Amino acid sequence: MTDRLVWLPFDPAELGDPPEGLRYEVVDPTQEVPDSVEDVRFYVPPYQMGPAIGDVLPRMRSLEVVQLLSAGVDNVRSRVPEGVALCNGRGIHDTSTAELTLALVLASLRGIPDFVRAQDRHEWTPGWRPALADRKVLLVGHGAIGEAIEARLLPFEVEVVRVARTAREGVHPIEDLPGLLPDADVVILVVPLTDATRGLVDADFLGRMKEGALLVNVARGAVVVTDDLVAALHAGRVRAAVDVAETEPLPADSPLWDAPGLLVSPHVGGASSAMWPRAHRLVRDQLHRYAAGEPLHNVMTGEY
């Protein structure tokens, strides 16, 4: 058991003090699959959102653990063999995604995209814009990233209404959404993609939102029905900012590109300098636990 093989997408030296008794290889199987594939016990895929990182899984006959660097697992969940522990990257992206969420909210409310376009035209375009202060923010999803978003929202003098899969103290169940949407000025989506959340934001959901409210999606693209969002944007019902799309990269002919009142960022919620120190810490801790035969963190059960 002293040569259990670990595939990493980065130099093991980045871990600082990786545990002894394990053998490490730096591998990106989306580029090349080494002959050692059948010996891999612990697989840390590259940080990619698509399904390609799971293509190699059927060839990993000795696999025991898949440790993702993403918070979501929907891209590989169905492909992980029975009996293999699937661990998500909870804790890696909280800070970075929370920062981007605030950036999208503030940029959308204060009209930053319009200022950038005006600057390109050498035009001075003063005017009044809505502030984040005094707004009611509906936070749909209250896991680790949701909590990190809330911590950054509160200093802006907002009221935060929390929604999660199940009710708990201070948190509404997702079934309460129809009654909560009409009063929210900003709706932030940070739920995992599951059968229950796929298509959650449809024409009915958007129709219940307050006129002119802002929808921010940092969850997964398929949580929102694209055609329904495009229709609501063209009708002037809502505004939106999205970091995710049903198809990524967003196709050049997607109607989202030209939809009015929409800010698009290319799935960069976790892609900042804050990611790697936290990723290295999590992987290092998980490997020490694995080497010592201790329970792993972030093991996914059910759809969550």
N, C-alpha and C positions, 0 to 999 in steps of 0.2 A: 504493500500500500504506500510505499515511499515514492512511487513515480507516477502518481495520479496526474493526468495531463490536464492543464488549464489553457484554454485559448483566450487571449486578451486582444483587444483592438489597439492597445498602446503598450509601450515599453513597461515591463514590470517594475523597473526602477522608479517609475512615477508613483508607485504605491508606497515608497519610503521603506517599509519593512515588511515585505510579503512573507508569508509563513514558509518555513522550510518544510521539506517532505513532499513538495509539489513540484511538478515540472511545467515550465511555462513556454508557450510559443505565441508570438505575435502574428495574428492571422486575420485577414479580411476575406471570409469565404465567398463574398460577392464578387471578388476579383480572381481568386485562385483557391482551390481546395487541396491542401497537402494530403499525402498518403496517411498521415497520422489521424485522419478524421475518425476512424473507427475506435480510437483509443481515448477520445476526449471525454472527460468526466464532468468538467465545469466549463461552460461556454458563456463568455461575455461577448455578445454580438457588437458589431460597429453601431454607432449612434445613427440609425436610419429609421425613418418612419414607415417605409414600404415593407412589403412581405418578403423581399429578396433575402433578408437576413435569416429567414426560416427555411429557405430552400435546402439547406444542408442538413437539417434535422433528421430526415429519414436515414442518413448515412452514419449517424452518430450512435453506434450500437452499444457503447459503454456509458452513455450520457446519464448524469445524475441531477445536474443543476443547470438551468438557464437563467442567467442574471442580466436582465435588460438594463439599459441606461436611460430608458424612457419611462415616464410615469404610466402611460397607457400600454396595454398588452394586446390590444385588439388585432394588431398586425401579425401576431404569431400564435395567439392563444390556442386556436383550433389545431395547430400543427405540432404542439409539444406532446411527445408520447406519454401515455399513461404511466404513472409512477415516477416521472421526472418533475422535480420541483421547479416551478416557474416563479421567479422573483422580479418584482418591478423596481423602478428607480425612484421610489418614494424618497423624498428628501433632496434629490439632486437638483430638481428644477423649481423648487418653491420660490426661491429668491428671484431667479431670472424671469420666470413667468409672471410673477407678481409685478415686477418692474415694468415689463412690457404691457401688461394689462392696464396699469396706471397711465403709461405713455399713450396707449390707444384711446383711453377714455378722455384724457386731457386734450390730446391732439384733435380728437373729433369734436369735443364741445367747444374748444376755443378756436377752431377753424384753421389749424396749422397747415393742412394740405392746401387750403385756398391761399394762404400767405406765401407758401412756396411757389405756387403757380404764378401768383402776382409778381413775386420777385423775379421769376424767369422772364416776365413781360416788362420788367422795370416799372411796375405800377405800385403806387401807394394806396392801400385800400383799408382805411380805418373803418371801424364799425363796432357795434355791440355784439357780444357773444355770451352764451350761457356759461355760468361758472359751475364747477363741481360742488362748491359749497352750498349747503342747504338742500341738496338733492336727496331723494330716497333711492338707494341702490339695492336692487334685488340680486343677491348672490346665489346662483343656482348651482349647488355643489359646494360642500363644506368639508372637504378632506384637507390634507396638508397644504395643498396649493391654495384652496379657498381660504384657509385660515391666514396664509401669508398675504393674500390679496386684501383681506379685511384689515389686517394690521397696518397696511399702508394706506388704506382708504380713510380710516378713522381720523387721522390728523387733518383731513380736508373738510372737517365739520359736516359730515354726511350722516344720514341714518341708514344703517345696514340692516336689511332683512335677509335672514339666512334660510336656505332651503336645501334639504338633502334627501337621500333615498328614503330614510326613515326619520320619524320625529324624535327629538330629544330636547332637553331643556334649552330654550332659546333658539331652536331650529325647527322650522316647519317641514312637514313631509311634502314630497313632490306633488301629492294629490291636491295640495292647497294652492298650486300655481294659478289656476283660473281666477281665484279671488284676489290674488296678490298683484297680478300683472297690471291692472288698470291704474294703480297708484304709484307705480315705479317709474322714475325718470331715467334710470340706467338699469339694464338687465345684463348681468355678466354670466356667461355659461362656462363652467369648469367641471362638468360631469364626465365620467368615463363613458366610452361608447359601448353600450350593451343593447340587447334586444329592447329593453324598456326605454332607452334614451334615443335610439335611432329614429330620426324624424320627429323628435319631440317638438321642435319649433316649426310648426306648420302654419297654414293660413289662419286657423283658429287661434293659435297662440299669438301670432302677430296681430290679429284683429283685436285681441283683448288688451294689447299694450296701449299705453297712453299715447295720444297723438304727439308725434315728434320725439318720442322716447328713443334712447340709444340702446341698441343691442350689440354686445361685445362677445365674440366667440373665440375663446382660447382653449376649447375642449377638443372636439374632432368635427370635421366638416359635415359628416353624415348626421350629426345631431340636428342640423338645420336642413329643411327641405329647400334646396337652392331656388327652384322656380317660384316658390311661395315668397321667399325673401326678395327676389328680384321684383316680383309684382308689387310687394309692399313698398319697396324703395321707389319705384317709378310712380306709385300713387301718392308718394309723399307722406305715407302713414308713419314711417319710422326712419331712423338713420342707423347705420351699422358700422362696425369695425370688426374685421375677421382676420385671424392669424392662421386659419385652417380652411380647407376646402374638401369637398367630396372627392375630387380628383386632384392629385398633386404630382408634379407642378400644375398649377391652374392653366388649362388649355388656352391658347391664344384667342380662341373664338368663344370663350366663356362669356355669358352675358354679365357676369359680375364685374368685369373690367370697366364697363361703361355705365354701370348702374349709378344713379345719382345718390349722393349722401352716403357713399360707402368708402371706407378706408381699408385697404388690403395690405397685409404684411405676409411674407412668404414662409410661414411656419417657423418662426425664429424665437418662439417663446423661451425655449431652453438654450438657445445658441448664443451664449455670452461668456465672458471671462469667468463668471461665477460658476459655470457648470463643472469644469474639470476638477477643481479642488474637491468639490462635493462628491463627484463621481469616484474619484480615487479613494476618498475616505470610505464610501459605502462599499466598494469592491474589496478594499483591504480588510474591512471588518468582516464581510461575508466570507472571504477566503480563510481568515483566521478561525471563524466559527466552523467552516467546513472541515478544515484540517484537524480541528480538535473534536470533531463529532458533535458539536453543539447545534441547537436549533438555529435556523437561518431567520433573518428578518425579511419582511416584505413578501412572504409566500402568498401567492394568490390562490383564493378558494372561490368556487362558484364563478360568477362573472366578474367579481371584484377582487 
